[in-house]
């Protein structure tokens, strides 16, 4: 037991150091920090370190430590999803405009339809990656995987580029918030079809989850709002309550057979604030705790990823899903933005921003992998797609927002910036 504890502590220290270094390098190269953290997870896994002499990956991360690292990683993801839901309720779902709704609808439905359709058309290619059985849940999951937008990474990139308070930044952020809510609901429906609880069919699980969500939003949320509004409360610090709410909600969804991330996201939507905006006393410590542990999630993901084992068929599928994921976002989002009244440059900016996937995509992919919806080879392909689409965001924005390009008066007009959290995922 002492050796196991020592290994876990040493692995946590190693992951934090490597992730911090690569995250800082990513920022220096104009990329979000999450790119460096994803690369750290891939480098420490079998894709790179595992190919060196001495089996370094298995030595540094022996099988006995993986359950402990996985638990810490899941706690980090639950906290992260709480933060997404907590900010989403106030930042992205209020005051949205016509353009944001049009962008959300088109940039979600088009890639979702294309992704689901591709599975049915290219059955043999997906079968070569271990997907011999094309179930309804798998078809639905692939649609979600093609259509997800990473709201926290999008917001961080928009802030760093100085466009968070512009028409394009606000539109993209609002649209991403709407897409996040819808995508997680569809993913929950896809996952419900894979639940095999003894004596409990999946429609019953879906009904129980709906009842739990109703209780959280219609009973727990008003009760918490009343408690927060009191001048004197038994517990003056709210963030332990938020943490307990996130972990408790995650426990309920996990007990139902769903993934804990759904509970964390629901808890974030449930947690109220006194003035309608995220409370810094709740948000900041939750972000700090989640951000400290999130690199463990990337390493656990990297240990399930082996890029070097992919064959020619895998790269054909990668090209296919990249074309669907990118084309299904950029084209519809640009057209919807133009129909919504935005100028050409702002429309292009919105399209590029909503094509960002990052951490949110990785969480969804891990949900699919743990539920048995996708094979490890397809998981590796989808992770590469998430990395490619996120890496492309910063260069495309630099090209679109080049100073030499003409800017119309409507594109110069700023809007009130949404409250963006201080820390970056």
N, C-alpha and C positions, 0 to 999 in steps of 0.2 A: 504493500500500500504506500509506503514512504517513497519508493522508487516511482510509482505512478504519479503521486502528487508532484514530485520533483520534475518529472517529464512534462506534466501539464503546465506548470509554472514556467519552465524553460521555453516551451513552445509558444506560450502567450507572449513572453518577452521577445522572442525571435520575430513573431508575426508583427507585433507593434513596431519594432525597429525597421523592418524591411518595408512595411506598408507606409510608414511615415516618410522614409527616404524616397520611395518611388512616387508617393503622393506629392511631395514637394517638387520632384523633378517634373511631374506632369503639369503642375501649376506654372513652372518656369517655361515649359514648352507651349503654354497657352491652352492647356487642356484642363478639364475639371479634375479635382483630386481623386475622384472615384475611379478614373481611368488608371492611375498609378496603383491604386489598391487592387483593382481587378488583375492587373498585370502581375502584381506581387503574388496573388493567389495562384495564378497560372504558373509562374516561375518556380514556386515552392512545391508544385505538384509533379505528377509523372510526366507532364508535357516537356519539362526542361530539366529540373533538378533530378528527377527520377531516371533520366537517361544518362546521367554521368556515372562513372565507375564508383562502386561502393554502395549502390542502392541508398543514396543519401535521403531520399524522401521517406522510405520505410524506416530508416534509422532515426531521423528527426521526428517523424510522426508515426510512431508504432501504433498498431491496431488498438491497443488497450487505451490509448489517450483519446481516440476519435469520439467515443460517446461523450466525454467531458467537454471537448471542444465543440461538438455539435450542440449540446445543451446551451453553452454560452452563446454560440452563434444564433440560435433560435431566440434566445432572450433579446439579443441585440436587434434582430429583425422585428420582433414584436414591438419593441420600443420605437424603432424607426417607423413602423406602420402606424403606431399611435400618433407620432408627430405629423405624419402625412394627413391623417384624418383630422387631427386637431387644427392644423392650419387650413386645411381644405374647406372646412365648414364656414370659415370667415373670409378667407382670401379669394377663393376661386368660384364659389357658388353664389356670391352676392354681387349685385350690380353688373351682371354680365350683359353683354350687348348682343345684337343680332348676329354680328360677324362671328363672335365666339361660339354661339350655338350652331351656326352653319359649319364652322370649321370642325367642331367636335363631332357632329353627326357624320360628315363626309370622311374625315380622317380616321374615324373609328369603323364605320360600316364597310367602307370600300376595302381596306386591307383585311378586315375580318372575313369578308366574303371571298376575297381572292385566296387567302390562306386556307380556308376551309375547302374551297373548290380545288385548289392545287393538290390537296391530299387525295381527293377522289379521282383526279385525272392522272396523277403520277404515283399510283399505288405501288408499282414495281420498284421505283426508286426509294420510296420510304420503307418498303419491305426489306430492301438491301441494308437498311440501317437498323434493322431489328423490329420494325413496326409491321409484323406480318398480319396482325389483326387490326383492322381499321374500324374502331368503335365510334359511336356517336360522341362519346366523351372526348376521344382523341381528336376528332374533327373539330369539335368546339374549342378544344384547348389550342389547336394550331391557329385557329382564327384569332383567339385572344393574344397569342404570342406574336402575331404579325401586327397587331393594332395597338399594343400598349405604348404609352408615352410616360416618360419618367418626370413627373412634375417637380420633385425636389432638385434634380440635376438641371432641368430646364430653367428653373428659377435662379439657380446659382450661376449658370452661364449668362442669362440675361442680365443679372446684376453686375457680373464682372465686365460685361461688354458695354455697360452703361445704357441699356435699353429697357431696363425693368419698368421704368415709369413712362415709357412711350406707348403709343397706340398699339404697335406690333407686340411689345412685351406683355402688355395687359391682356390683349386678345389671346395670345398663345397660352398664357398662364391660366386664364379662365377656361379656355377650351380643354387644356390638359386636365384641369380639375374635374370637368364633366366626364371626360373619357376615363379617368381613373376610377370614378365611382361605378360607371357602367361596366368597365372591363373586369373589375373585381367581382361584381355581381354575376357576370357571365362565367367567370372562372369558378366561382362557388357552385354554380349550376353544373358545370362540367365535372367538378370534383365530386359532387353529390352522387353522380351516376356511378362512381367507382367505390363508394362506401359499402363495405360488407360487414355490418354489425350483426351478430347472431340474433335472430328474431326481430330485426328491425330493417325493413326494406328502405331503399334510399328516399322514396317520397316522404316517408315519415321523418327521416333525418332532415330533409329540406323544410318540412313543416315546423319541426322543432327549432331549427335555426331561425326561421321567420318569426316564430313566437319570441325567441330570445332577443332578436333585433328589435322587435316591437316593445318589449319590456325595457330594454336599454334606452331607447329613444323617447318613449312616451312616459316612462315612470322614473327611471334612474336619472335621466338628464334633468327633468324639472326638479327632482329632489336635490340634486347637486347644485343646481342654480339657486335654489332657496337657501341651501346651506352656505354657499359662497357669498350671497348677498347679506348675510347676517354680520352685524358689526363685530360681534365677539363670537368666535368659534372655538370649539374645544381643541381643534387642531389648527394652529395658525398657519402652518406651512402646507400648501396644497399639493406640492409635487409628490410626496409619498402616497397621497390618496390617488393621484393620477397613475403612479407606477403600479399600485395595487389594483386599480381598475383595469389597466392594460393587461397585467399578468392574469388576473382573475377571469377576465373576458376571454383571453387566449386559452386558459384552462378549460373553459366551457366548450368552446368550439373544437378543441382537441378531443374532449370527451365525447363530442358528438360524432367524431370520426373525420372532421374537417381539419384543415391546417390551422395552427395557432395564429398565423398572420391575419386571418379574417377577424379573430377576436381582438387583436391589437388595433386594426383599422376601425372596427366598430366602436371600440373604447375611445379612440380619438374623436370620432364623430359625436360621441355621447358627452364627453367632457365639456362643460360650458365655461364661460368667463363672464365677469361682471359687466364689461362694457362692449361685448361683441367682438373683441379682437383677442388674439392669443395672449395669455398672461405670461409675461417674461419669467415670473417666478416658477411657472410650471414648464414652460417651453425650454428655457435654457438648460436646466439640469437634465431634462429628458434627452435633449439633443447631445449633451456632453457625455452622458452615460452610454447612449446608443452609439455615438460616434467613436467612443473608446473601444467598444466591443465589436463594431462592425467589421474591422479587418479579419476577425476570426471567421466571419461568414464567407468572405472571399477565399480564404484558405480552404475551408471545408468544400466550397464550390470547386476550387482548383484541384483538390484531391480527387474529385469525381470526374475531372476533365482530362482527357489525353488526346491532344491535338495530333501528336505524332502517330497515333494508331488509325487515323482517318484514311480512307481509301479514295480512289478517284471518284466513285459514286457519291461519296460524302461531299466532295467539293462541287460536284454538279448540283446537288441539293442546296448547298450553301449559296451558290450563284442564283439559284431559283428563288430561294426565300429572301435573299437580299434584294433582288429585283422587285419582289412583291412588297416587302416591308418598306423599301425606300420609295418606289413608284406609287404604291398605294397610299402613302402619306403626302409626299411632296405635291403631286398633281392635284388631288382633290382639295387639299388644304389651300393651295394657291388659288384655285378657282373659287372656292367658297369665300375666301377673304376678299377677292375682287367683287364677287356678288354682294358681299356684306358692306361694300363701300370703301375698302382700303385701297391705297395706291399700290403700284406694281412692286416697289421696293419693300414696303411694309408687308405685302402679301407674300413675297418671297421669304422674308424674315420669319414670318409666322410658320410657313411651311417647313423651313429648316428646323426651327425650334421644336415643333411637335414631332419631328422625326427622331428626337433624342430618346433613348431607351434606358441605358445605364442600369442602375441598381434595381429599379422597380421591375425591369424585365428579368434580371437574374433571380429575384425573389419568386416571380411567377414560374420560372423554369425549374427552380428547386422544388416548388410545390408539385409541379407535374412529375418530376423525377421521383420524389418520395412517394407519390401516390401510384406509381407504376404506369402512368400514362405514356411516358416516353422512355426509350432506351438510352443508355449512356452515350452511344454514338450520335444519336440525334440531339441529345442534350449538348454535346460538344459543339455541334454545328450551330445550334441556336445561340449558344454563348458567344461564338465568334460573330454571328450576325449582330448581336447586341453591342459588342465591342466596336465593330466596324461602323455602325450607324451613329454611335455616340462620338467616336473619333472624328467623323466627318463634319460634326456640327460646327466646331470652332473655325476650321478653314473655310467652310461655306459662308459662315457669317462674315468673316473678314472679306471675302470676295463680294458679297452682297452689299455690305455696309462700307465699301471703299469710299473715301472722301471725294474721289473724282466723279462719282456717280451723281447725276442730278437728283435733287430731293424736292418733292412737291410741298406745297404749304401744309396740306393735310398730314403729310408724313412727319413734318417738323413739330406739329402740335403735340405736346406731351399730355398725358393723362395722369390722374392721381395715382402714384405708385402703390401697388399692393404691399402690405407689410410682409417683408421677407425676413426670415430668421437670420441671425447673425452667423451661424455656423453652416458649413457646407457638407453635404453627404459625401 
